Amino acid sequence: MWKPSTPSGNTPAAGDSQRQPSTPSPAPERNNIPSKPMTSASSSSDQASIGKSLVIKGEVTGSESLFIDGRVEGSIHLPGNRVTVGRNGVIAANITAREAVILGKVCGNVMATDRVDIRNEGSLTGDVIAQRISIEDGAFFKGGIDIRKPNATEKPQAAEASAAAASSEKAPARG
């Protein structure tokens, strides 16, 4: 049954064609498998990384979260994203991000719009400006902390001002 379906010119490859059905079927699966995880990984979490053997001197900017296990000297500006300094990470830079998680060593100021976490083996020497900060037992921190409340604190003041204006408008109407 194999001979009528295969051309006679491929008789030496007939042994190969018997191997090919098992080989081509995994090959398309292999082609499909990497593309699916890349797509799901990129859609679920866009995170770049700097490996522990890399050294970067200068300004790091971007629009995705960053994991740093290497050395960075200069500045890191990733507003709206998360910066994670791994256990091997050594940073001599100011960090601006939505969230900063420090497991390694940071020497510089950290400004986060949401929070800064210094984990138990992390070290931060510099000032912190954030809405929230957590320093785990065993972590090292030397610097100042400035807790900045979100705009929610301004909204109640604006609401109070508008309520006061409304009550002052109502008062002359009554009297």
Stockholm file with secondary structure:
# STOCKHOLM 1.0

chainA/1-175         MWKPSTPSGNTPAAGDSQRQPSTPSPAPERNNIPSKPMTSASSSSDQASIGKSLVIKGEVTGSESLFIDGRVEGSIHLPGNRVTVGRNGVIAANITAREAVILGKVCGNVMATDRVDIRNEGSLTGDVIAQRISIEDGAFFKGGIDIRKPNATEKPQAAEASAAAASSEKAPARG
#=GR chainA/1-175 SS CHHHHSCGGGSTTHHHHHHTTTTTTHHHHHHHHHHHHHHHHHHHCCEEEECTTCEEEEEEECSSEEEECSEEEEEEEEEEEEEEECTTCEEEEEEEEEEEEESSEEESCEEEEEEEEECTTCEEESCEEESEEEECTTCEEESCEEECCCGGGHHHHHHHHHHHHHHHHHHHHHC
#=GC SS_cons         CHHHHSCGGGSTTHHHHHHTTTTTTHHHHHHHHHHHHHHHHHHHCCEEEECTTCEEEEEEECSSEEEECSEEEEEEEEEEEEEEECTTCEEEEEEEEEEEEESSEEESCEEEEEEEEECTTCEEESCEEESEEEECTTCEEESCEEECCCGGGHHHHHHHHHHHHHHHHHHHHHC
//
